[in-house]
Amino acid sequence: MTTASQTIPTTVDALTADWLTTALRDAGTIDSATSVRAVRAEQIAEGVGFFSYVYRLHLDVDGSGPSTLVAKLPIDNAYLQFAEATGAYAREVRFYADVAPTAPLTAARAHVARQTEGTTDFVLILDDLGALDAADHLDGLTFERVERVIDAFAEFHAWGWNLCPEVTRASVFPALAEWKRSGLAPFLERSVGAAGHVVGPYVSLKDDTDPSKGMTIGQDPPRFSTGYVNVQNRPAVLLETHMLKDYRTRVLGSYEFLRAILEIANRDARRLIEMNRAADAATIAAGRRADAGTKQPLRLESDGTTEPYAFHGFRSSVKRSDISGAPTVEYTKEPIEITVPRETSLKITLAVAQPLAYIVPAQWTQVIDVLQAHGLRLRRTARAWEGEIETYRCEGASWHARPFEGRQVLFVPGEGGTRTPASPGTCVPVHERRLFPAGSVVVPMDQRAARVAIHLLEPQAPDSLLAWGFFNAIFERKEYAEPYVMETVARDMLAKDPSLKDEFEKRLREDADFDASPDARLEFFYRRSPWWDPRLGVYPVGRLATLEGVPLVR
């Protein structure tokens, strides 16, 4: 904010008209033809500005420029040593110089923000906000003003995490992710390693028959503890010991790992608590408005970024098995260490804008039970309500061939056995007016576990309640058409609608599978007939942009 040639005044007497002229010209506050002719300093905030002397500068400017500014200078009393020990001046200068210009806070403009490195010499020249209503530090604030302040600081915390681009915001809040990356992981490797155990990141080979091709990473969806804890705004770590290690090594390795976890949790307890609270506050603040520009990530995959990794393993060879008939890996007892590429970061492949709230019809009792089991704050409608909502129309759903955890799911579990394709299909946003009965549940997003609700209620999330089969009924067709009936209906529709005929013939030319399928061709017409069920695949949960008019139980 200032030029290198400028001196830093350490007393109010050094804030001369000449110094201010140079400083304000450098800042672009006044042009090169304008000067400060005189300055009068008035001390303000006496008895409350413990770390700084604060002055209102009354300026006589011979052109266009501010008539008053505020200056902050270092104190010269017993508090100076404390200010130096805490780095208070450096932090304040960096805030005004580097953070405030783009932060989502209305801060005073800093015309000068400079400190001499390694000293307590600093100066801030700020806009004069004296016309605003200042809070009395003895009387305090009203509840409404405190709430606005907390909201603003929570938004500022969330914005600040984006200043750390090397961490992935998608799976866990960046401050927590950075602690795991630069604090937790190195500590575990050193501490557990010093106890004689080999510890490292989870090994997921790109090719099980050839470790040299490297290690891959993927999303831990919320069905796993490491994914669920993350969407609860907490850092998570999973320990797995290799099944081929002997029992004693696995037990002692687990003990050393847990010991190290307890040590670092105690060492960084204050920091962890502060990060957790900040993550919760940011989540709550973000949930107080529906912002189409703010996306919540649902699905992630590797972005291909790698780093060299020292892989400790055993020499192996690949042979064709006379049992399975497939290539199989045979390991020796000869240890090897090879450098392989290891993927390190994820990218977002699916994200949604966060609503202000979700609304679940009262009749979906099993869904409501699950929401309650996760500790989410729920509200009920006092009477029936009809209003505008956003929801989804889902098509192309397919189910896993076998039940999983007692449910018929729309995803591939990944736990052993034959893996059959399964997917919730494609869910397209739709807007409609809908009637919800009394007792329907509203799930507001201004709560700390809002991301849990999003992963449960967004149908295309990897572990949504739709993916777990709680909404299978919406895909059940109740009406069908006999082929011989649709043959006659289709010909009648083509004769009455030339544009439909053009659409049908185009589909035949461009889609070979469609052309070859009698069922698909007949369904083309059935879907466009008056007998098609318009509610098939329509998701029953609504997304709300406002709660105005929703009759909530008080």
C-alpha positions as CSV (number, residue, x, y, z in Angstrom):
1,M,0.0,0.0,0.0
2,T,3.0,2.3,0.3
3,T,6.2,2.8,-1.6
4,A,9.5,1.4,-0.4
5,S,11.0,4.8,-0.1
6,Q,8.4,6.0,2.4
7,T,9.3,6.2,6.0
8,I,7.0,4.9,8.7
9,P,5.9,7.5,11.2
10,T,5.9,6.2,14.7
11,T,4.4,9.2,16.4
12,V,1.5,11.4,15.5
13,D,3.8,14.4,15.1
14,A,5.5,12.6,12.2
15,L,2.2,12.5,10.3
16,T,3.0,15.7,8.5
17,A,1.2,17.3,5.6
18,D,4.1,16.4,3.3
19,W,4.2,12.8,4.4
20,L,0.4,12.4,3.9
21,T,0.6,14.1,0.5
22,T,3.1,11.5,-0.7
23,A,1.3,8.6,0.9
24,L,-2.1,9.5,-0.4
25,R,-0.8,10.2,-3.9
26,D,0.9,6.7,-3.9
27,A,-2.4,5.2,-2.8
28,G,-4.3,6.9,-5.6
29,T,-6.5,8.7,-3.0
30,I,-5.5,12.1,-4.4
31,D,-4.0,13.0,-7.8
32,S,-0.5,14.3,-8.5
33,A,-1.8,17.9,-8.6
34,T,-3.5,17.7,-5.2
35,S,-1.7,18.3,-1.9
36,V,-2.4,18.2,1.8
37,R,-1.8,21.8,3.0
38,A,-2.3,21.1,6.7
39,V,-3.3,18.4,9.1
40,R,-4.7,18.5,12.6
41,A,-4.7,15.3,14.8
42,E,-7.4,14.5,17.3
43,Q,-6.9,11.5,19.6
44,I,-9.9,9.2,19.7
45,A,-10.8,5.8,21.3
46,E,-8.9,6.7,24.4
47,G,-9.0,4.0,26.9
48,V,-10.3,1.4,24.5
49,G,-7.6,1.1,21.8
50,F,-5.2,-0.9,24.0
51,F,-2.8,-2.0,21.3
52,S,-2.7,1.2,19.2
53,Y,-3.0,5.0,19.4
54,V,-5.9,6.1,17.2
55,Y,-6.3,9.6,15.8
56,R,-8.7,11.3,13.6
57,L,-6.8,13.4,11.1
58,H,-8.5,16.6,9.9
59,L,-7.1,17.5,6.5
60,D,-6.9,20.7,4.6
61,V,-6.7,19.6,1.0
62,D,-6.2,21.9,-1.9
63,G,-8.3,19.9,-4.3
64,S,-10.5,16.8,-4.3
65,G,-9.7,14.5,-1.3
66,P,-11.0,13.3,2.0
67,S,-11.5,15.8,4.8
68,T,-10.9,13.3,7.5
69,L,-9.0,10.0,7.9
70,V,-8.1,7.8,10.8
71,A,-4.5,6.9,11.7
72,K,-3.4,4.0,13.9
73,L,0.1,4.0,15.4
74,P,2.0,1.7,17.9
75,I,1.5,2.3,21.6
76,D,4.5,3.1,23.9
77,N,3.3,1.6,27.1
78,A,3.3,-1.8,28.7
79,Y,1.0,-3.3,26.1
80,L,3.6,-2.9,23.4
81,Q,5.5,-6.1,24.5
82,F,2.2,-8.1,24.3
83,A,1.4,-6.7,20.9
84,E,4.9,-7.7,19.7
85,A,4.6,-11.2,21.1
86,T,1.3,-11.9,19.5
87,G,2.2,-10.3,16.1
88,A,-0.9,-8.1,16.4
89,Y,0.5,-5.3,14.3
90,A,1.7,-7.5,11.5
91,R,-1.6,-9.4,11.3
92,E,-3.6,-6.1,11.2
93,V,-1.4,-4.6,8.5
94,R,-1.6,-7.8,6.4
95,F,-5.4,-7.9,6.8
96,Y,-5.9,-4.4,5.4
97,A,-3.2,-4.7,2.7
98,D,-3.9,-8.2,1.4
99,V,-7.3,-9.5,2.7
100,A,-9.8,-6.7,3.1
101,P,-9.8,-5.5,-0.5
102,T,-11.5,-8.8,-1.7
103,A,-13.0,-10.1,1.5
104,P,-16.8,-10.4,1.9
105,L,-16.7,-7.8,4.7
106,T,-17.3,-4.1,4.6
107,A,-14.0,-2.9,6.1
108,A,-12.6,0.6,6.1
109,R,-10.4,1.3,3.1
110,A,-6.7,1.3,4.0
111,H,-4.9,4.1,2.1
112,V,-1.6,3.2,3.9
113,A,-0.9,-0.2,5.5
114,R,2.8,-0.7,6.3
115,Q,5.1,-2.2,8.9
116,T,8.8,-2.4,9.2
117,E,9.6,-6.1,9.3
118,G,11.0,-7.4,12.6
119,T,9.9,-4.3,14.6
120,T,6.7,-2.9,16.1
121,D,6.8,0.2,13.8
122,F,3.6,0.3,11.8
123,V,1.1,2.8,10.4
124,L,-2.4,2.4,9.1
125,I,-4.3,5.3,7.4
126,L,-8.0,4.3,7.1
127,D,-11.2,5.8,5.9
128,D,-13.0,7.6,8.7
129,L,-16.1,5.6,9.7
130,G,-17.0,7.9,12.6
131,A,-20.4,8.6,11.1
132,L,-21.5,5.0,11.6
133,D,-23.2,3.8,14.7
134,A,-20.4,2.4,16.8
135,A,-21.0,-0.3,19.4
136,D,-20.3,0.4,23.1
137,H,-17.9,-2.1,24.4
138,L,-19.4,-1.9,27.9
139,D,-23.1,-1.9,27.0
140,G,-22.6,-4.6,24.4
141,L,-24.9,-5.4,21.4
142,T,-28.5,-6.4,21.0
143,F,-29.2,-10.0,20.0
144,E,-30.1,-9.0,16.5
145,R,-26.8,-7.2,16.0
146,V,-24.8,-10.0,17.5
147,E,-26.5,-12.4,15.1
148,R,-25.6,-10.2,12.1
149,V,-22.0,-10.0,13.3
150,I,-21.7,-13.8,13.7
151,D,-23.2,-14.4,10.2
152,A,-20.7,-11.9,8.7
153,F,-17.7,-13.5,10.4
154,A,-18.9,-17.0,9.5
155,E,-19.1,-16.0,5.9
156,F,-15.7,-14.5,6.2
157,H,-14.2,-17.7,7.6
158,A,-15.7,-19.7,4.8
159,W,-14.3,-17.3,2.2
160,G,-10.9,-17.4,3.9
161,W,-10.6,-21.2,3.4
162,N,-10.6,-20.6,-0.4
163,L,-7.4,-18.6,0.0
164,C,-5.7,-22.1,0.3
165,P,-6.1,-23.5,-3.2
166,E,-3.9,-26.5,-2.8
167,V,-6.4,-28.3,-0.6
168,T,-9.7,-29.8,-1.9
169,R,-12.7,-28.1,-0.5
170,A,-14.9,-30.8,-1.9
171,S,-14.5,-33.6,0.6
172,V,-13.7,-31.7,3.8
173,F,-13.4,-28.0,4.9
174,P,-10.0,-26.8,3.7
175,A,-8.6,-25.8,7.1
176,L,-9.3,-29.3,8.4
177,A,-8.0,-30.8,5.1
178,E,-4.8,-28.9,5.4
179,W,-4.3,-30.0,9.1
180,K,-4.7,-33.6,7.9
181,R,-2.3,-33.2,5.1
182,S,0.5,-31.2,6.7
183,G,-0.1,-32.0,10.4
184,L,-1.7,-35.3,11.0
185,A,-0.2,-37.5,8.2
186,P,3.5,-36.5,8.7
187,F,3.1,-36.9,12.5
188,L,1.6,-40.4,12.2
189,E,4.3,-41.5,9.8
190,R,7.1,-40.2,12.1
191,S,5.5,-41.4,15.4
192,V,4.3,-44.9,14.3
193,G,7.4,-45.3,12.1
194,A,9.6,-44.6,15.1
195,A,7.9,-47.5,16.9
196,G,9.1,-49.9,14.1
197,H,6.0,-50.0,11.9
198,V,5.6,-49.2,8.2
199,V,2.7,-46.7,7.8
200,G,1.5,-44.9,4.8
201,P,-1.5,-43.9,2.8
202,Y,-4.1,-46.4,1.8
203,V,-2.8,-48.6,-1.1
204,S,-5.3,-48.8,-4.0
205,L,-3.3,-50.0,-7.0
206,K,-4.3,-48.9,-10.5
207,D,-3.4,-52.4,-11.7
208,D,-3.3,-55.2,-9.0
209,T,-0.9,-57.2,-11.2
210,D,1.6,-54.3,-11.7
211,P,2.3,-52.0,-8.7
212,S,4.7,-49.9,-10.9
213,K,1.6,-48.4,-12.6
214,G,1.0,-46.5,-9.4
215,M,-1.7,-45.8,-6.8
216,T,-5.1,-44.3,-7.3
217,I,-7.5,-42.4,-5.0
218,G,-11.3,-41.9,-5.0
219,Q,-14.1,-40.5,-3.0
220,D,-15.1,-41.9,0.3
221,P,-18.9,-41.6,0.2
222,P,-20.8,-41.0,3.4
223,R,-21.6,-44.7,3.8
224,F,-18.0,-45.1,5.0
225,S,-16.9,-43.5,8.3
226,T,-14.3,-41.4,6.7
227,G,-16.8,-39.9,4.3
228,Y,-19.6,-39.4,6.9
229,V,-17.3,-37.7,9.4
230,N,-16.2,-35.2,6.8
231,V,-19.8,-34.1,5.9
232,Q,-20.2,-33.6,9.7
233,N,-17.4,-31.0,9.5
234,R,-14.9,-33.1,11.3
235,P,-11.5,-34.6,10.2
236,A,-11.5,-38.3,9.8
237,V,-8.8,-41.0,9.5
238,L,-9.1,-44.7,8.9
239,L,-6.7,-47.4,10.1
240,E,-6.4,-50.6,8.1
241,T,-3.7,-53.2,8.9
242,H,-2.6,-55.6,6.1
243,M,-4.3,-59.0,6.3
244,L,-1.0,-60.8,5.5
245,K,0.8,-59.3,8.6
246,D,1.0,-61.6,11.6
247,Y,-1.5,-61.0,14.4
248,R,1.0,-59.6,16.8
249,T,2.2,-57.0,14.3
250,R,-1.3,-56.0,13.5
251,V,-2.3,-55.5,17.2
252,L,0.9,-53.6,18.1
253,G,0.6,-51.5,14.9
254,S,-3.0,-50.5,15.8
255,Y,-1.9,-49.7,19.4
256,E,0.9,-47.4,18.2
257,F,-1.5,-45.7,15.7
258,L,-4.1,-45.0,18.3
259,R,-1.4,-43.7,20.7
260,A,-0.1,-41.3,18.0
261,I,-3.7,-40.1,17.3
262,L,-4.3,-39.4,20.9
263,E,-1.0,-37.5,21.2
264,I,-1.7,-35.2,18.2
265,A,-5.3,-34.7,19.2
266,N,-4.1,-33.5,22.6
267,R,-1.3,-31.4,21.1
268,D,-3.6,-29.7,18.6
269,A,-6.8,-29.8,20.7
270,R,-7.4,-26.0,20.8
271,R,-6.7,-25.7,17.0
272,L,-9.1,-28.6,16.2
273,I,-11.9,-27.2,18.3
274,E,-11.5,-23.8,16.7
275,M,-11.5,-25.3,13.2
276,N,-14.5,-27.4,14.0
277,R,-16.5,-24.5,15.3
278,A,-15.5,-22.3,12.4
279,A,-16.7,-25.1,9.9
280,D,-20.0,-25.4,11.8
281,A,-20.5,-21.6,11.9
282,A,-19.8,-21.3,8.2
283,T,-22.2,-24.1,7.3
284,I,-24.9,-22.5,9.4
285,A,-24.3,-19.1,7.9
286,A,-24.4,-20.4,4.4
287,G,-27.7,-22.2,5.1
288,R,-29.5,-18.9,5.9
289,R,-29.9,-18.1,2.2
290,A,-30.5,-20.0,-1.0
291,D,-27.6,-19.1,-3.3
292,A,-27.6,-20.6,-6.8
293,G,-23.9,-19.6,-7.2
294,T,-22.7,-21.6,-4.2
295,K,-22.4,-25.3,-5.2
296,Q,-22.2,-28.2,-2.7
297,P,-20.1,-31.1,-4.1
298,L,-21.7,-34.5,-4.3
299,R,-19.5,-36.7,-6.4
300,L,-15.7,-36.6,-6.8
301,E,-13.0,-38.4,-8.7
302,S,-9.3,-38.2,-9.2
303,D,-8.1,-35.2,-11.2
304,G,-5.0,-37.2,-12.3
305,T,-2.4,-35.2,-10.3
306,T,0.3,-37.4,-9.0
307,E,3.5,-37.3,-6.9
308,P,6.3,-39.8,-6.5
309,Y,5.8,-42.3,-3.7
310,A,8.2,-44.9,-2.2
311,F,6.1,-48.1,-2.4
312,H,7.2,-50.8,0.0
313,G,6.1,-54.2,-1.1
314,F,7.2,-57.7,-2.0
315,R,8.4,-59.0,-5.4
316,S,5.7,-60.7,-7.3
317,S,4.9,-62.4,-10.6
318,V,1.8,-62.9,-12.7
319,K,0.7,-66.3,-13.8
320,R,-2.4,-67.7,-15.4
321,S,-4.4,-69.6,-12.7
322,D,-5.4,-73.2,-13.5
323,I,-8.2,-72.6,-10.9
324,S,-9.9,-69.4,-12.0
325,G,-8.4,-69.3,-15.5
326,A,-7.5,-65.6,-14.9
327,P,-4.2,-63.9,-14.4
328,T,-3.2,-64.1,-10.7
329,V,-0.5,-62.5,-8.6
330,E,2.0,-64.6,-6.7
331,Y,4.0,-62.9,-4.0
332,T,7.5,-63.9,-2.8
333,K,9.0,-63.0,0.6
334,E,11.6,-60.7,-1.0
335,P,11.0,-57.1,0.0
336,I,11.2,-54.3,-2.6
337,E,11.0,-50.6,-2.6
338,I,10.0,-48.9,-5.9
339,T,9.0,-45.3,-6.7
340,V,5.5,-45.1,-8.2
341,P,3.1,-42.3,-9.1
342,R,0.5,-41.7,-6.4
343,E,-2.7,-39.7,-7.2
344,T,-3.1,-36.9,-4.6
345,S,-6.2,-34.8,-5.3
346,L,-9.8,-35.0,-6.4
347,K,-12.1,-32.9,-8.6
348,I,-15.8,-32.3,-8.4
349,T,-17.8,-34.1,-11.0
350,L,-21.3,-33.3,-9.6
351,A,-22.4,-30.4,-7.5
352,V,-25.7,-28.8,-6.6
353,A,-26.9,-25.4,-5.5
354,Q,-27.9,-25.5,-1.8
355,P,-31.6,-24.6,-1.1
356,L,-32.8,-22.8,1.9
357,A,-34.6,-26.0,3.0
358,Y,-36.0,-29.3,1.9
359,I,-39.6,-30.4,2.4
360,V,-40.5,-34.1,2.8
361,P,-44.1,-35.1,2.5
362,A,-45.5,-36.5,5.8
363,Q,-46.3,-39.9,4.3
364,W,-42.6,-40.8,3.7
365,T,-42.2,-41.9,7.3
366,Q,-39.2,-44.1,6.8
367,V,-37.3,-41.2,5.2
368,I,-38.2,-38.9,8.1
369,D,-37.1,-41.6,10.6
370,V,-33.6,-41.7,9.0
371,L,-33.3,-37.9,9.0
372,Q,-34.2,-37.9,12.7
373,A,-31.7,-40.7,13.4
374,H,-28.9,-38.5,12.0
375,G,-29.7,-35.8,14.5
376,L,-30.9,-33.3,12.0
377,R,-33.1,-30.4,13.1
378,L,-36.6,-30.9,11.6
379,R,-39.7,-28.7,11.6
380,R,-43.3,-29.8,10.8
381,T,-46.0,-28.0,8.9
382,A,-49.0,-27.1,11.0
383,R,-51.4,-27.6,8.2
384,A,-51.5,-28.5,4.5
385,W,-49.4,-26.2,2.3
386,E,-49.4,-25.7,-1.4
387,G,-46.6,-23.8,-3.0
388,E,-43.8,-23.5,-5.6
389,I,-40.9,-25.9,-5.2
390,E,-38.0,-27.3,-7.2
391,T,-37.6,-31.0,-7.5
392,Y,-36.4,-33.6,-9.9
393,R,-37.7,-36.0,-12.6
394,C,-35.5,-39.1,-12.6
395,E,-35.2,-41.6,-15.5
396,G,-33.0,-44.5,-16.4
397,A,-32.7,-45.9,-12.9
398,S,-31.2,-49.4,-12.5
399,W,-30.8,-51.6,-9.4
400,H,-28.0,-53.8,-8.2
401,A,-28.8,-57.4,-8.9
402,R,-28.6,-58.5,-5.2
403,P,-29.8,-56.8,-2.0
404,F,-27.2,-54.8,0.0
405,E,-27.5,-54.2,3.7
406,G,-31.1,-55.4,3.4
407,R,-32.1,-52.9,0.7
408,Q,-32.4,-53.0,-3.1
409,V,-29.9,-50.2,-3.9
410,L,-29.3,-48.1,-7.0
411,F,-25.5,-48.2,-6.8
412,V,-22.7,-50.7,-7.0
413,P,-21.7,-51.6,-3.4
414,G,-18.2,-52.7,-4.2
415,E,-18.0,-55.3,-1.5
416,G,-17.0,-58.6,-3.2
417,G,-18.9,-60.8,-5.6
418,T,-20.2,-60.0,-9.0
419,R,-20.7,-56.3,-9.6
420,T,-23.7,-55.5,-11.7
421,P,-24.4,-52.0,-13.1
422,A,-26.6,-49.9,-10.9
423,S,-27.4,-46.2,-11.0
424,P,-30.2,-43.6,-10.0
425,G,-30.1,-42.6,-13.7
426,T,-30.4,-39.0,-14.7
427,C,-32.3,-36.6,-12.5
428,V,-33.4,-33.3,-14.2
429,P,-34.5,-30.3,-12.1
430,V,-38.2,-29.3,-12.6
431,H,-40.3,-26.6,-11.0
432,E,-43.9,-27.2,-10.0
433,R,-46.6,-26.3,-7.7
434,R,-47.3,-29.0,-5.2
435,L,-49.5,-29.7,-2.2
436,F,-47.9,-31.1,1.0
437,P,-50.1,-32.5,3.8
438,A,-50.0,-31.3,7.4
439,G,-47.1,-32.8,9.3
440,S,-44.7,-32.6,6.4
441,V,-41.1,-32.2,7.5
442,V,-39.0,-29.1,6.6
443,V,-35.3,-29.6,6.9
444,P,-33.6,-26.1,7.2
445,M,-30.1,-25.7,6.0
446,D,-29.0,-23.3,8.7
447,Q,-27.7,-26.2,10.9
448,R,-24.3,-27.6,11.4
449,A,-25.1,-31.0,9.8
450,A,-26.6,-29.4,6.7
451,R,-24.2,-31.3,4.4
452,V,-25.5,-34.6,5.9
453,A,-29.0,-33.6,4.8
454,I,-27.8,-32.6,1.3
455,H,-26.2,-36.0,0.8
456,L,-29.3,-37.8,2.0
457,L,-31.9,-35.8,0.1
458,E,-30.1,-34.9,-3.2
459,P,-31.1,-37.9,-5.4
460,Q,-27.9,-38.2,-7.3
461,A,-25.6,-38.1,-4.3
462,P,-23.7,-41.4,-4.0
463,D,-25.5,-42.3,-0.7
464,S,-28.8,-40.5,-1.1
465,L,-31.9,-42.1,0.4
466,L,-33.0,-42.5,-3.2
467,A,-29.8,-44.4,-4.0
468,W,-30.5,-46.6,-0.9
469,G,-33.9,-47.6,-2.3
470,F,-36.1,-45.5,0.1
471,F,-37.9,-44.0,-2.9
472,N,-38.1,-47.1,-5.2
473,A,-41.9,-46.7,-5.3
474,I,-41.7,-43.6,-7.5
475,F,-40.2,-45.8,-10.3
476,E,-43.0,-48.4,-10.3
477,R,-45.2,-48.3,-13.4
478,K,-48.9,-49.0,-12.6
479,E,-50.2,-48.7,-16.2
480,Y,-49.1,-50.5,-19.4
481,A,-50.3,-50.6,-23.0
482,E,-50.8,-53.8,-24.9
483,P,-48.7,-53.8,-28.1
484,Y,-51.7,-54.4,-30.4
485,V,-53.4,-51.4,-28.9
486,M,-50.4,-49.1,-29.2
487,E,-50.0,-50.1,-32.9
488,T,-53.3,-48.5,-33.7
489,V,-52.8,-45.6,-31.3
490,A,-49.3,-44.8,-32.8
491,R,-50.6,-44.8,-36.4
492,D,-53.4,-42.4,-35.4
493,M,-50.9,-40.1,-33.6
494,L,-48.6,-40.0,-36.6
495,A,-51.5,-39.1,-38.9
496,K,-52.7,-36.2,-36.7
497,D,-49.2,-34.8,-35.9
498,P,-46.7,-34.3,-38.7
499,S,-44.0,-33.0,-36.3
500,L,-44.3,-36.2,-34.3
501,K,-43.8,-38.2,-37.4
502,D,-40.6,-36.2,-38.2
503,E,-39.4,-36.7,-34.6
504,F,-40.0,-40.5,-34.8
505,E,-38.3,-40.9,-38.2
506,K,-35.3,-38.9,-37.0
507,R,-34.9,-41.1,-33.9
508,L,-35.0,-44.2,-36.1
509,R,-32.2,-42.8,-38.3
510,E,-30.0,-41.7,-35.4
511,D,-30.5,-44.4,-32.8
512,A,-29.7,-47.9,-33.9
513,D,-30.8,-49.5,-30.6
514,F,-34.1,-47.7,-30.7
515,D,-34.6,-48.7,-34.3
516,A,-34.0,-52.4,-33.4
517,S,-36.3,-52.5,-30.3
518,P,-40.0,-53.0,-30.9
519,D,-40.7,-52.2,-27.2
520,A,-38.8,-48.9,-27.3
521,R,-40.5,-47.8,-30.5
522,L,-44.0,-48.5,-29.0
523,E,-43.0,-46.8,-25.7
524,F,-42.0,-43.7,-27.8
525,F,-45.7,-43.2,-28.5
526,Y,-47.1,-44.4,-25.2
527,R,-45.0,-41.7,-23.4
528,R,-46.6,-39.1,-25.6
529,S,-50.1,-40.4,-25.1
530,P,-52.8,-39.3,-22.6
531,W,-52.4,-42.6,-20.7
532,W,-48.7,-42.1,-19.7
533,D,-48.2,-41.5,-15.9
534,P,-46.8,-37.9,-15.6
535,R,-45.7,-38.6,-12.0
536,L,-43.5,-41.6,-12.8
537,G,-40.0,-40.9,-11.6
538,V,-40.9,-37.5,-10.0
539,Y,-39.0,-37.1,-6.8
540,P,-41.3,-36.4,-3.8
541,V,-38.9,-34.2,-1.9
542,G,-39.0,-30.5,-2.6
543,R,-36.3,-27.8,-2.6
544,L,-37.4,-24.5,-1.1
545,A,-35.9,-21.1,-1.9
546,T,-37.9,-19.4,0.8
547,L,-39.9,-20.3,3.9
548,E,-42.3,-17.4,3.5
549,G,-45.9,-18.7,3.7
550,V,-44.9,-22.2,4.9
551,P,-47.1,-22.8,8.0
552,L,-44.5,-24.2,10.4
553,V,-45.3,-25.4,13.9
554,R,-44.0,-22.9,16.4
